[in-house]
């Protein structure tokens, strides 16, 4: 749905995640008192990125499987 409207979604999401991780780790290195919070923020950013990619990869697998089934059905019709 959102992917069809915005084709560069994955690239933008990856860039935002990288910026967030680098910024959080930099701030964690600077401020030792807040280090655990910045580390948690980094974990959240990476897990959110991975969580958003998993459903898309599963839907691509489903689409490729359905295409294979359609091709097999067409082959059986031609026999």
mmCIF file of the N, C-alpha and C atoms, coordinates in Angstrom:
data_MODEL
# 
_entry.id   MODEL 
# 
loop_
_atom_site.group_PDB 
_atom_site.id 
_atom_site.type_symbol 
_atom_site.label_atom_id 
_atom_site.label_alt_id 
_atom_site.label_comp_id 
_atom_site.label_asym_id 
_atom_site.label_entity_id 
_atom_site.label_seq_id 
_atom_site.pdbx_PDB_ins_code 
_atom_site.Cartn_x 
_atom_site.Cartn_y 
_atom_site.Cartn_z 
_atom_site.occupancy 
_atom_site.B_iso_or_equiv 
_atom_site.pdbx_formal_charge 
_atom_site.auth_seq_id 
_atom_site.auth_comp_id 
_atom_site.auth_asym_id 
_atom_site.auth_atom_id 
_atom_site.pdbx_PDB_model_num 
ATOM 1   N N  . UNK A 1 1  ? 0.822  -1.184  0.000   1.00 0.00 ? 1  UNK A N  1 
ATOM 2   C CA . UNK A 1 1  ? 0.000  0.000   0.000   1.00 0.00 ? 1  UNK A CA 1 
ATOM 3   C C  . UNK A 1 1  ? 0.870  1.252   0.000   1.00 0.00 ? 1  UNK A C  1 
ATOM 4   N N  . UNK A 1 2  ? 1.573  1.487   1.084   1.00 0.00 ? 2  UNK A N  1 
ATOM 5   C CA . UNK A 1 2  ? 2.462  2.638   1.146   1.00 0.00 ? 2  UNK A CA 1 
ATOM 6   C C  . UNK A 1 2  ? 3.614  2.464   0.164   1.00 0.00 ? 2  UNK A C  1 
ATOM 7   N N  . UNK A 1 3  ? 4.043  1.221   -0.018  1.00 0.00 ? 3  UNK A N  1 
ATOM 8   C CA . UNK A 1 3  ? 5.150  0.947   -0.922  1.00 0.00 ? 3  UNK A CA 1 
ATOM 9   C C  . UNK A 1 3  ? 4.780  1.334   -2.346  1.00 0.00 ? 3  UNK A C  1 
ATOM 10  N N  . UNK A 1 4  ? 3.549  1.111   -2.754  1.00 0.00 ? 4  UNK A N  1 
ATOM 11  C CA . UNK A 1 4  ? 3.125  1.432   -4.114  1.00 0.00 ? 4  UNK A CA 1 
ATOM 12  C C  . UNK A 1 4  ? 3.066  2.944   -4.325  1.00 0.00 ? 4  UNK A C  1 
ATOM 13  N N  . UNK A 1 5  ? 2.737  3.688   -3.296  1.00 0.00 ? 5  UNK A N  1 
ATOM 14  C CA . UNK A 1 5  ? 2.641  5.138   -3.413  1.00 0.00 ? 5  UNK A CA 1 
ATOM 15  C C  . UNK A 1 5  ? 4.017  5.796   -3.366  1.00 0.00 ? 5  UNK A C  1 
ATOM 16  N N  . UNK A 1 6  ? 4.949  5.205   -2.663  1.00 0.00 ? 6  UNK A N  1 
ATOM 17  C CA . UNK A 1 6  ? 6.256  5.815   -2.453  1.00 0.00 ? 6  UNK A CA 1 
ATOM 18  C C  . UNK A 1 6  ? 7.335  4.772   -2.752  1.00 0.00 ? 6  UNK A C  1 
ATOM 19  N N  . UNK A 1 7  ? 7.832  4.724   -3.986  1.00 0.00 ? 7  UNK A N  1 
ATOM 20  C CA . UNK A 1 7  ? 8.737  3.636   -4.377  1.00 0.00 ? 7  UNK A CA 1 
ATOM 21  C C  . UNK A 1 7  ? 10.103 3.656   -3.691  1.00 0.00 ? 7  UNK A C  1 
ATOM 22  N N  . UNK A 1 8  ? 10.535 4.797   -3.154  1.00 0.00 ? 8  UNK A N  1 
ATOM 23  C CA . UNK A 1 8  ? 11.845 4.880   -2.508  1.00 0.00 ? 8  UNK A CA 1 
ATOM 24  C C  . UNK A 1 8  ? 11.750 4.724   -0.994  1.00 0.00 ? 8  UNK A C  1 
ATOM 25  N N  . UNK A 1 9  ? 10.704 4.103   -0.528  1.00 0.00 ? 9  UNK A N  1 
ATOM 26  C CA . UNK A 1 9  ? 10.452 3.951   0.901   1.00 0.00 ? 9  UNK A CA 1 
ATOM 27  C C  . UNK A 1 9  ? 11.608 3.253   1.612   1.00 0.00 ? 9  UNK A C  1 
ATOM 28  N N  . UNK A 1 10 ? 12.102 2.170   1.048   1.00 0.00 ? 10 UNK A N  1 
ATOM 29  C CA . UNK A 1 10 ? 13.169 1.402   1.700   1.00 0.00 ? 10 UNK A CA 1 
ATOM 30  C C  . UNK A 1 10 ? 14.459 2.204   1.811   1.00 0.00 ? 10 UNK A C  1 
ATOM 31  N N  . UNK A 1 11 ? 14.791 2.965   0.764   1.00 0.00 ? 11 UNK A N  1 
ATOM 32  C CA . UNK A 1 11 ? 16.013 3.766   0.792   1.00 0.00 ? 11 UNK A CA 1 
ATOM 33  C C  . UNK A 1 11 ? 15.919 4.870   1.845   1.00 0.00 ? 11 UNK A C  1 
ATOM 34  N N  . UNK A 1 12 ? 14.765 5.523   1.913   1.00 0.00 ? 12 UNK A N  1 
ATOM 35  C CA . UNK A 1 12 ? 14.573 6.589   2.900   1.00 0.00 ? 12 UNK A CA 1 
ATOM 36  C C  . UNK A 1 12 ? 14.600 6.004   4.307   1.00 0.00 ? 12 UNK A C  1 
ATOM 37  N N  . UNK A 1 13 ? 13.936 4.884   4.498   1.00 0.00 ? 13 UNK A N  1 
ATOM 38  C CA . UNK A 1 13 ? 13.916 4.233   5.808   1.00 0.00 ? 13 UNK A CA 1 
ATOM 39  C C  . UNK A 1 13 ? 15.319 3.815   6.237   1.00 0.00 ? 13 UNK A C  1 
ATOM 40  N N  . UNK A 1 14 ? 16.101 3.298   5.308   1.00 0.00 ? 14 UNK A N  1 
ATOM 41  C CA . UNK A 1 14 ? 17.476 2.904   5.625   1.00 0.00 ? 14 UNK A CA 1 
ATOM 42  C C  . UNK A 1 14 ? 18.321 4.120   5.992   1.00 0.00 ? 14 UNK A C  1 
ATOM 43  N N  . UNK A 1 15 ? 18.163 5.207   5.251   1.00 0.00 ? 15 UNK A N  1 
ATOM 44  C CA . UNK A 1 15 ? 18.934 6.424   5.537   1.00 0.00 ? 15 UNK A CA 1 
ATOM 45  C C  . UNK A 1 15 ? 18.573 6.994   6.907   1.00 0.00 ? 15 UNK A C  1 
ATOM 46  N N  . UNK A 1 16 ? 17.285 7.035   7.217   1.00 0.00 ? 16 UNK A N  1 
ATOM 47  C CA . UNK A 1 16 ? 16.845 7.547   8.520   1.00 0.00 ? 16 UNK A CA 1 
ATOM 48  C C  . UNK A 1 16 ? 17.374 6.659   9.644   1.00 0.00 ? 16 UNK A C  1 
ATOM 49  N N  . UNK A 1 17 ? 17.354 5.358   9.439   1.00 0.00 ? 17 UNK A N  1 
ATOM 50  C CA . UNK A 1 17 ? 17.849 4.431   10.457  1.00 0.00 ? 17 UNK A CA 1 
ATOM 51  C C  . UNK A 1 17 ? 19.343 4.619   10.688  1.00 0.00 ? 17 UNK A C  1 
ATOM 52  N N  . UNK A 1 18 ? 20.100 4.747   9.610   1.00 0.00 ? 18 UNK A N  1 
ATOM 53  C CA . UNK A 1 18 ? 21.550 4.936   9.743   1.00 0.00 ? 18 UNK A CA 1 
ATOM 54  C C  . UNK A 1 18 ? 21.858 6.240   10.475  1.00 0.00 ? 18 UNK A C  1 
ATOM 55  N N  . UNK A 1 19 ? 21.161 7.317   10.107  1.00 0.00 ? 19 UNK A N  1 
ATOM 56  C CA . UNK A 1 19 ? 21.374 8.603   10.774  1.00 0.00 ? 19 UNK A CA 1 
ATOM 57  C C  . UNK A 1 19 ? 21.021 8.509   12.254  1.00 0.00 ? 19 UNK A C  1 
ATOM 58  N N  . UNK A 1 20 ? 19.918 7.828   12.560  1.00 0.00 ? 20 UNK A N  1 
ATOM 59  C CA . UNK A 1 20 ? 19.492 7.700   13.954  1.00 0.00 ? 20 UNK A CA 1 
ATOM 60  C C  . UNK A 1 20 ? 20.497 6.875   14.766  1.00 0.00 ? 20 UNK A C  1 
ATOM 61  N N  . UNK A 1 21 ? 20.997 5.801   14.182  1.00 0.00 ? 21 UNK A N  1 
ATOM 62  C CA . UNK A 1 21 ? 21.963 4.950   14.883  1.00 0.00 ? 21 UNK A CA 1 
ATOM 63  C C  . UNK A 1 21 ? 23.272 5.706   15.117  1.00 0.00 ? 21 UNK A C  1 
ATOM 64  N N  . UNK A 1 22 ? 23.778 6.370   14.082  1.00 0.00 ? 22 UNK A N  1 
ATOM 65  C CA . UNK A 1 22 ? 25.033 7.113   14.233  1.00 0.00 ? 22 UNK A CA 1 
ATOM 66  C C  . UNK A 1 22 ? 24.879 8.234   15.262  1.00 0.00 ? 22 UNK A C  1 
ATOM 67  N N  . UNK A 1 23 ? 23.776 8.965   15.184  1.00 0.00 ? 23 UNK A N  1 
ATOM 68  C CA . UNK A 1 23 ? 23.539 10.046  16.140  1.00 0.00 ? 23 UNK A CA 1 
ATOM 69  C C  . UNK A 1 23 ? 23.409 9.546   17.565  1.00 0.00 ? 23 UNK A C  1 
ATOM 70  N N  . UNK A 1 24 ? 22.675 8.468   17.740  1.00 0.00 ? 24 UNK A N  1 
ATOM 71  C CA . UNK A 1 24 ? 22.492 7.923   19.092  1.00 0.00 ? 24 UNK A CA 1 
ATOM 72  C C  . UNK A 1 24 ? 23.798 7.416   19.682  1.00 0.00 ? 24 UNK A C  1 
ATOM 73  N N  . UNK A 1 25 ? 24.580 6.716   18.864  1.00 0.00 ? 25 UNK A N  1 
ATOM 74  C CA . UNK A 1 25 ? 25.858 6.208   19.364  1.00 0.00 ? 25 UNK A CA 1 
ATOM 75  C C  . UNK A 1 25 ? 26.839 7.342   19.645  1.00 0.00 ? 25 UNK A C  1 
ATOM 76  N N  . UNK A 1 26 ? 26.792 8.394   18.836  1.00 0.00 ? 26 UNK A N  1 
ATOM 77  C CA . UNK A 1 26 ? 27.650 9.559   19.090  1.00 0.00 ? 26 UNK A CA 1 
ATOM 78  C C  . UNK A 1 26 ? 27.269 10.225  20.407  1.00 0.00 ? 26 UNK A C  1 
ATOM 79  N N  . UNK A 1 27 ? 25.976 10.427  20.606  1.00 0.00 ? 27 UNK A N  1 
ATOM 80  C CA . UNK A 1 27 ? 25.524 11.034  21.862  1.00 0.00 ? 27 UNK A CA 1 
ATOM 81  C C  . UNK A 1 27 ? 25.815 10.130  23.058  1.00 0.00 ? 27 UNK A C  1 
ATOM 82  N N  . UNK A 1 28 ? 25.742 8.817   22.849  1.00 0.00 ? 28 UNK A N  1 
ATOM 83  C CA . UNK A 1 28 ? 26.067 7.887   23.933  1.00 0.00 ? 28 UNK A CA 1 
ATOM 84  C C  . UNK A 1 28 ? 27.545 7.976   24.303  1.00 0.00 ? 28 UNK A C  1 
ATOM 85  N N  . UNK A 1 29 ? 28.391 8.220   23.313  1.00 0.00 ? 29 UNK A N  1 
ATOM 86  C CA . UNK A 1 29 ? 29.821 8.356   23.588  1.00 0.00 ? 29 UNK A CA 1 
ATOM 87  C C  . UNK A 1 29 ? 30.120 9.661   24.324  1.00 0.00 ? 29 UNK A C  1 
ATOM 88  N N  . UNK A 1 30 ? 29.342 10.701  24.026  1.00 0.00 ? 30 UNK A N  1 
ATOM 89  C CA . UNK A 1 30 ? 29.575 12.010  24.642  1.00 0.00 ? 30 UNK A CA 1 
ATOM 90  C C  . UNK A 1 30 ? 29.046 12.059  26.073  1.00 0.00 ? 30 UNK A C  1 
ATOM 91  N N  . UNK A 1 31 ? 27.817 11.602  26.260  1.00 0.00 ? 31 UNK A N  1 
ATOM 92  C CA . UNK A 1 31 ? 27.156 11.718  27.569  1.00 0.00 ? 31 UNK A CA 1 
ATOM 93  C C  . UNK A 1 31 ? 27.067 10.341  28.226  1.00 0.00 ? 31 UNK A C  1 
ATOM 94  N N  . UNK A 1 32 ? 27.950 10.084  29.160  1.00 0.00 ? 32 UNK A N  1 
ATOM 95  C CA . UNK A 1 32 ? 28.004 8.770   29.792  1.00 0.00 ? 32 UNK A CA 1 
ATOM 96  C C  . UNK A 1 32 ? 26.799 8.488   30.681  1.00 0.00 ? 32 UNK A C  1 
ATOM 97  N N  . UNK A 1 33 ? 26.183 9.510   31.238  1.00 0.00 ? 33 UNK A N  1 
ATOM 98  C CA . UNK A 1 33 ? 25.029 9.301   32.121  1.00 0.00 ? 33 UNK A CA 1 
ATOM 99  C C  . UNK A 1 33 ? 23.812 8.793   31.355  1.00 0.00 ? 33 UNK A C  1 
ATOM 100 N N  . UNK A 1 34 ? 23.665 9.228   30.126  1.00 0.00 ? 34 UNK A N  1 
ATOM 101 C CA . UNK A 1 34 ? 22.495 8.841   29.323  1.00 0.00 ? 34 UNK A CA 1 
ATOM 102 C C  . UNK A 1 34 ? 22.796 7.703   28.353  1.00 0.00 ? 34 UNK A C  1 
ATOM 103 N N  . UNK A 1 35 ? 23.934 7.085   28.493  1.00 0.00 ? 35 UNK A N  1 
ATOM 104 C CA . UNK A 1 35 ? 24.343 6.030   27.564  1.00 0.00 ? 35 UNK A CA 1 
ATOM 105 C C  . UNK A 1 35 ? 23.310 4.898   27.438  1.00 0.00 ? 35 UNK A C  1 
ATOM 106 N N  . UNK A 1 36 ? 22.740 4.374   28.526  1.00 0.00 ? 36 UNK A N  1 
ATOM 107 C CA . UNK A 1 36 ? 21.759 3.284   28.373  1.00 0.00 ? 36 UNK A CA 1 
ATOM 108 C C  . UNK A 1 36 ? 20.529 3.688   27.548  1.00 0.00 ? 36 UNK A C  1 
ATOM 109 N N  . UNK A 1 37 ? 20.082 4.926   27.703  1.00 0.00 ? 37 UNK A N  1 
ATOM 110 C CA . UNK A 1 37 ? 18.916 5.379   26.941  1.00 0.00 ? 37 UNK A CA 1 
ATOM 111 C C  . UNK A 1 37 ? 19.239 5.482   25.450  1.00 0.00 ? 37 UNK A C  1 
ATOM 112 N N  . UNK A 1 38 ? 20.424 5.963   25.129  1.00 0.00 ? 38 UNK A N  1 
ATOM 113 C CA . UNK A 1 38 ? 20.800 6.071   23.722  1.00 0.00 ? 38 UNK A CA 1 
ATOM 114 C C  . UNK A 1 38 ? 20.997 4.691   23.096  1.00 0.00 ? 38 UNK A C  1 
ATOM 115 N N  . UNK A 1 39 ? 21.517 3.758   23.870  1.00 0.00 ? 39 UNK A N  1 
ATOM 116 C CA . UNK A 1 39 ? 21.675 2.391   23.371  1.00 0.00 ? 39 UNK A CA 1 
ATOM 117 C C  . UNK A 1 39 ? 20.300 1.770   23.122  1.00 0.00 ? 39 UNK A C  1 
ATOM 118 N N  . UNK A 1 40 ? 19.356 2.002   24.015  1.00 0.00 ? 40 UNK A N  1 
ATOM 119 C CA . UNK A 1 40 ? 17.991 1.502   23.812  1.00 0.00 ? 40 UNK A CA 1 
ATOM 120 C C  . UNK A 1 40 ? 17.355 2.132   22.569  1.00 0.00 ? 40 UNK A C  1 
ATOM 121 N N  . UNK A 1 41 ? 17.597 3.415   22.354  1.00 0.00 ? 41 UNK A N  1 
ATOM 122 C CA . UNK A 1 41 ? 17.082 4.093   21.169  1.00 0.00 ? 41 UNK A CA 1 
ATOM 123 C C  . UNK A 1 41 ? 17.666 3.483   19.897  1.00 0.00 ? 41 UNK A C  1 
ATOM 124 N N  . UNK A 1 42 ? 18.936 3.133   19.938  1.00 0.00 ? 42 UNK A N  1 
ATOM 125 C CA . UNK A 1 42 ? 19.579 2.490   18.794  1.00 0.00 ? 42 UNK A CA 1 
ATOM 126 C C  . UNK A 1 42 ? 18.973 1.115   18.541  1.00 0.00 ? 42 UNK A C  1 
ATOM 127 N N  . UNK A 1 43 ? 18.763 0.347   19.594  1.00 0.00 ? 43 UNK A N  1 
ATOM 128 C CA . UNK A 1 43 ? 18.124 -0.970  19.447  1.00 0.00 ? 43 UNK A CA 1 
ATOM 129 C C  . UNK A 1 43 ? 16.734 -0.828  18.846  1.00 0.00 ? 43 UNK A C  1 
ATOM 130 N N  . UNK A 1 44 ? 15.988 0.171   19.309  1.00 0.00 ? 44 UNK A N  1 
ATOM 131 C CA . UNK A 1 44 ? 14.641 0.404   18.800  1.00 0.00 ? 44 UNK A CA 1 
ATOM 132 C C  . UNK A 1 44 ? 14.671 0.748   17.316  1.00 0.00 ? 44 UNK A C  1 
ATOM 133 N N  . UNK A 1 45 ? 15.597 1.596   16.908  1.00 0.00 ? 45 UNK A N  1 
ATOM 134 C CA . UNK A 1 45 ? 15.684 2.003   15.502  1.00 0.00 ? 45 UNK A CA 1 
ATOM 135 C C  . UNK A 1 45 ? 15.989 0.811   14.603  1.00 0.00 ? 45 UNK A C  1 
ATOM 136 N N  . UNK A 1 46 ? 16.942 -0.003  15.007  1.00 0.00 ? 46 UNK A N  1 
ATOM 137 C CA . UNK A 1 46 ? 17.326 -1.156  14.192  1.00 0.00 ? 46 UNK A CA 1 
ATOM 138 C C  . UNK A 1 46 ? 16.205 -2.192  14.158  1.00 0.00 ? 46 UNK A C  1 
ATOM 139 N N  . UNK A 1 47 ? 15.580 -2.456  15.290  1.00 0.00 ? 47 UNK A N  1 
ATOM 140 C CA . UNK A 1 47 ? 14.500 -3.453  15.310  1.00 0.00 ? 47 UNK A CA 1 
ATOM 141 C C  . UNK A 1 47 ? 13.278 -2.972  14.533  1.00 0.00 ? 47 UNK A C  1 
ATOM 142 N N  . UNK A 1 48 ? 13.005 -1.678  14.567  1.00 0.00 ? 48 UNK A N  1 
ATOM 143 C CA . UNK A 1 48 ? 11.899 -1.143  13.773  1.00 0.00 ? 48 UNK A CA 1 
ATOM 144 C C  . UNK A 1 48 ? 12.181 -1.302  12.294  1.00 0.00 ? 48 UNK A C  1 
ATOM 145 N N  . UNK A 1 49 ? 13.398 -1.013  11.881  1.00 0.00 ? 49 UNK A N  1 
ATOM 146 C CA . UNK A 1 49 ? 13.786 -1.158  10.477  1.00 0.00 ? 49 UNK A CA 1 
ATOM 147 C C  . UNK A 1 49 ? 13.629 -2.610  10.026  1.00 0.00 ? 49 UNK A C  1 
ATOM 148 N N  . UNK A 1 50 ? 14.117 -3.532  10.826  1.00 0.00 ? 50 UNK A N  1 
ATOM 149 C CA . UNK A 1 50 ? 14.002 -4.951  10.489  1.00 0.00 ? 50 UNK A CA 1 
ATOM 150 C C  . UNK A 1 50 ? 12.539 -5.377  10.477  1.00 0.00 ? 50 UNK A C  1 
ATOM 151 N N  . UNK A 1 51 ? 11.773 -4.917  11.458  1.00 0.00 ? 51 UNK A N  1 
ATOM 152 C CA . UNK A 1 51 ? 10.354 -5.268  11.524  1.00 0.00 ? 51 UNK A CA 1 
ATOM 153 C C  . UNK A 1 51 ? 9.556  -4.760  10.339  1.00 0.00 ? 51 UNK A C  1 
ATOM 154 N N  . UNK A 1 52 ? 9.934  -3.623  9.800   1.00 0.00 ? 52 UNK A N  1 
ATOM 155 C CA . UNK A 1 52 ? 9.232  -3.097  8.629   1.00 0.00 ? 52 UNK A CA 1 
ATOM 156 C C  . UNK A 1 52 ? 9.640  -3.808  7.348   1.00 0.00 ? 52 UNK A C  1 
ATOM 157 N N  . UNK A 1 53 ? 10.829 -4.392  7.317   1.00 0.00 ? 53 UNK A N  1 
ATOM 158 C CA . UNK A 1 53 ? 11.273 -5.101  6.123   1.00 0.00 ? 53 UNK A CA 1 
ATOM 159 C C  . UNK A 1 53 ? 10.726 -6.520  6.043   1.00 0.00 ? 53 UNK A C  1 
ATOM 160 N N  . UNK A 1 54 ? 10.487 -7.162  7.170   1.00 0.00 ? 54 UNK A N  1 
ATOM 161 C CA . UNK A 1 54 ? 10.053 -8.560  7.170   1.00 0.00 ? 54 UNK A CA 1 
ATOM 162 C C  . UNK A 1 54 ? 8.713  -8.763  6.458   1.00 0.00 ? 54 UNK A C  1 
ATOM 163 N N  . UNK A 1 55 ? 7.665  -7.987  6.742   1.00 0.00 ? 55 UNK A N  1 
ATOM 164 C CA . UNK A 1 55 ? 6.403  -8.220  6.027   1.00 0.00 ? 55 UNK A CA 1 
ATOM 165 C C  . UNK A 1 55 ? 6.529  -8.025  4.519   1.00 0.00 ? 55 UNK A C  1 
ATOM 166 N N  . UNK A 1 56 ? 7.358  -7.093  4.107   1.00 0.00 ? 56 UNK A N  1 
ATOM 167 C CA . UNK A 1 56 ? 7.534  -6.858  2.680   1.00 0.00 ? 56 UNK A CA 1 
ATOM 168 C C  . UNK A 1 56 ? 8.225  -8.052  2.028   1.00 0.00 ? 56 UNK A C  1 
ATOM 169 N N  . UNK A 1 57 ? 9.227  -8.628  2.681   1.00 0.00 ? 57 UNK A N  1 
ATOM 170 C CA . UNK A 1 57 ? 9.915  -9.778  2.105   1.00 0.00 ? 57 UNK A CA 1 
ATOM 171 C C  . UNK A 1 57 ? 8.990  -10.989 2.073   1.00 0.00 ? 57 UNK A C  1 
ATOM 172 N N  . UNK A 1 58 ? 8.133  -11.128 3.066   1.00 0.00 ? 58 UNK A N  1 
ATOM 173 C CA . UNK A 1 58 ? 7.171  -12.234 3.055   1.00 0.00 ? 58 UNK A CA 1 
ATOM 174 C C  . UNK A 1 58 ? 6.156  -12.067 1.937   1.00 0.00 ? 58 UNK A C  1 
ATOM 175 N N  . UNK A 1 59 ? 5.704  -10.844 1.690   1.00 0.00 ? 59 UNK A N  1 
ATOM 176 C CA . UNK A 1 59 ? 4.740  -10.625 0.611   1.00 0.00 ? 59 UNK A CA 1 
ATOM 177 C C  . UNK A 1 59 ? 5.397  -10.860 -0.735  1.00 0.00 ? 59 UNK A C  1 
ATOM 178 N N  . UNK A 1 60 ? 6.682  -10.523 -0.878  1.00 0.00 ? 60 UNK A N  1 
ATOM 179 C CA . UNK A 1 60 ? 7.393  -10.801 -2.122  1.00 0.00 ? 60 UNK A CA 1 
ATOM 180 C C  . UNK A 1 60 ? 7.530  -12.301 -2.330  1.00 0.00 ? 60 UNK A C  1 
ATOM 181 N N  . UNK A 1 61 ? 7.788  -13.056 -1.254  1.00 0.00 ? 61 UNK A N  1 
ATOM 182 C CA . UNK A 1 61 ? 7.860  -14.510 -1.354  1.00 0.00 ? 61 UNK A CA 1 
ATOM 183 C C  . UNK A 1 61 ? 6.514  -15.077 -1.761  1.00 0.00 ? 61 UNK A C  1 
ATOM 184 N N  . UNK A 1 62 ? 5.444  -14.563 -1.196  1.00 0.00 ? 62 UNK A N  1 
ATOM 185 C CA . UNK A 1 62 ? 4.103  -15.023 -1.528  1.00 0.00 ? 62 UNK A CA 1 
ATOM 186 C C  . UNK A 1 62 ? 3.781  -14.721 -2.984  1.00 0.00 ? 62 UNK A C  1 
ATOM 187 N N  . UNK A 1 63 ? 4.150  -13.537 -3.449  1.00 0.00 ? 63 UNK A N  1 
ATOM 188 C CA . UNK A 1 63 ? 3.909  -13.173 -4.839  1.00 0.00 ? 63 UNK A CA 1 
ATOM 189 C C  . UNK A 1 63 ? 4.680  -14.074 -5.784  1.00 0.00 ? 63 UNK A C  1 
ATOM 190 N N  . UNK A 1 64 ? 5.937  -14.375 -5.464  1.00 0.00 ? 64 UNK A N  1 
ATOM 191 C CA . UNK A 1 64 ? 6.731  -15.232 -6.337  1.00 0.00 ? 64 UNK A CA 1 
ATOM 192 C C  . UNK A 1 64 ? 6.184  -16.656 -6.325  1.00 0.00 ? 64 UNK A C  1 
ATOM 193 N N  . UNK A 1 65 ? 5.702  -17.124 -5.161  1.00 0.00 ? 65 UNK A N  1 
ATOM 194 C CA . UNK A 1 65 ? 5.106  -18.456 -5.095  1.00 0.00 ? 65 UNK A CA 1 
ATOM 195 C C  . UNK A 1 65 ? 3.821  -18.514 -5.899  1.00 0.00 ? 65 UNK A C  1 
ATOM 196 N N  . UNK A 1 66 ? 2.993  -17.477 -5.830  1.00 0.00 ? 66 UNK A N  1 
ATOM 197 C CA . UNK A 1 66 ? 1.746  -17.478 -6.587  1.00 0.00 ? 66 UNK A CA 1 
ATOM 198 C C  . UNK A 1 66 ? 2.034  -17.400 -8.077  1.00 0.00 ? 66 UNK A C  1 
ATOM 199 N N  . UNK A 1 67 ? 3.093  -16.697 -8.470  1.00 0.00 ? 67 UNK A N  1 
ATOM 200 C CA . UNK A 1 67 ? 3.466  -16.645 -9.881  1.00 0.00 ? 67 UNK A CA 1 
ATOM 201 C C  . UNK A 1 67 ? 3.918  -18.011 -10.365 1.00 0.00 ? 67 UNK A C  1 
ATOM 202 N N  . UNK A 1 68 ? 4.654  -18.756 -9.531  1.00 0.00 ? 68 UNK A N  1 
ATOM 203 C CA . UNK A 1 68 ? 5.090  -20.097 -9.902  1.00 0.00 ? 68 UNK A CA 1 
ATOM 204 C C  . UNK A 1 68 ? 3.889  -21.018 -10.065 1.00 0.00 ? 68 UNK A C  1 
ATOM 205 N N  . UNK A 1 69 ? 2.919  -20.896 -9.178  1.00 0.00 ? 69 UNK A N  1 
ATOM 206 C CA . UNK A 1 69 ? 1.715  -21.728 -9.264  1.00 0.00 ? 69 UNK A CA 1 
ATOM 207 C C  . UNK A 1 69 ? 0.947  -21.398 -10.532 1.00 0.00 ? 69 UNK A C  1 
ATOM 208 N N  . UNK A 1 70 ? 0.834  -20.106 -10.866 1.00 0.00 ? 70 UNK A N  1 
ATOM 209 C CA . UNK A 1 70 ? 0.150  -19.703 -12.091 1.00 0.00 ? 70 UNK A CA 1 
ATOM 210 C C  . UNK A 1 70 ? 0.853  -20.259 -13.320 1.00 0.00 ? 70 UNK A C  1 
ATOM 211 N N  . UNK A 1 71 ? 2.185  -20.245 -13.320 1.00 0.00 ? 71 UNK A N  1 
ATOM 212 C CA . UNK A 1 71 ? 2.941  -20.783 -14.443 1.00 0.00 ? 71 UNK A CA 1 
ATOM 213 C C  . UNK A 1 71 ? 2.728  -22.288 -14.559 1.00 0.00 ? 71 UNK A C  1 
ATOM 214 N N  . UNK A 1 72 ? 2.679  -22.988 -13.428 1.00 0.00 ? 72 UNK A N  1 
ATOM 215 C CA . UNK A 1 72 ? 2.449  -24.426 -13.460 1.00 0.00 ? 72 UNK A CA 1 
ATOM 216 C C  . UNK A 1 72 ? 1.057  -24.731 -13.997 1.00 0.00 ? 72 UNK A C  1 
ATOM 217 N N  . UNK A 1 73 ? 0.068  -23.937 -13.610 1.00 0.00 ? 73 UNK A N  1 
ATOM 218 C CA . UNK A 1 73 ? -1.289 -24.128 -14.110 1.00 0.00 ? 73 UNK A CA 1 
ATOM 219 C C  . UNK A 1 73 ? -1.346 -23.924 -15.616 1.00 0.00 ? 73 UNK A C  1 
ATOM 220 N N  . UNK A 1 74 ? -0.641 -22.928 -16.112 1.00 0.00 ? 74 UNK A N  1 
ATOM 221 C CA . UNK A 1 74 ? -0.629 -22.674 -17.549 1.00 0.00 ? 74 UNK A CA 1 
ATOM 222 C C  . UNK A 1 74 ? 0.058  -23.809 -18.292 1.00 0.00 ? 74 UNK A C  1 
ATOM 223 N N  . UNK A 1 75 ? 1.139  -24.354 -17.725 1.00 0.00 ? 75 UNK A N  1 
ATOM 224 C CA . UNK A 1 75 ? 1.833  -25.476 -18.349 1.00 0.00 ? 75 UNK A CA 1 
ATOM 225 C C  . UNK A 1 75 ? 0.926  -26.695 -18.420 1.00 0.00 ? 75 UNK A C  1 
ATOM 226 N N  . UNK A 1 76 ? 0.154  -26.939 -17.363 1.00 0.00 ? 76 UNK A N  1 
ATOM 227 C CA . UNK A 1 76 ? -0.758 -28.080 -17.352 1.00 0.00 ? 76 UNK A CA 1 
ATOM 228 C C  . UNK A 1 76 ? -1.874 -27.903 -18.375 1.00 0.00 ? 76 UNK A C  1 
ATOM 229 N N  . UNK A 1 77 ? -2.319 -26.694 -18.595 1.00 0.00 ? 77 UNK A N  1 
ATOM 230 C CA . UNK A 1 77 ? -3.367 -26.431 -19.579 1.00 0.00 ? 77 UNK A CA 1 
ATOM 231 C C  . UNK A 1 77 ? -2.875 -26.696 -20.994 1.00 0.00 ? 77 UNK A C  1 
ATOM 232 N N  . UNK A 1 78 ? -1.600 -26.439 -21.245 1.00 0.00 ? 78 UNK A N  1 
ATOM 233 C CA . UNK A 1 78 ? -1.050 -26.610 -22.586 1.00 0.00 ? 78 UNK A CA 1 
ATOM 234 C C  . UNK A 1 78 ? -0.734 -28.069 -22.886 1.00 0.00 ? 78 UNK A C  1 
ATOM 235 N N  . UNK A 1 79 ? -0.734 -28.922 -21.911 1.00 0.00 ? 79 UNK A N  1 
ATOM 236 C CA . UNK A 1 79 ? -0.420 -30.345 -22.134 1.00 0.00 ? 79 UNK A CA 1 
ATOM 237 C C  . UNK A 1 79 ? -1.581 -31.086 -22.658 1.00 0.00 ? 79 UNK A C  1 
# 
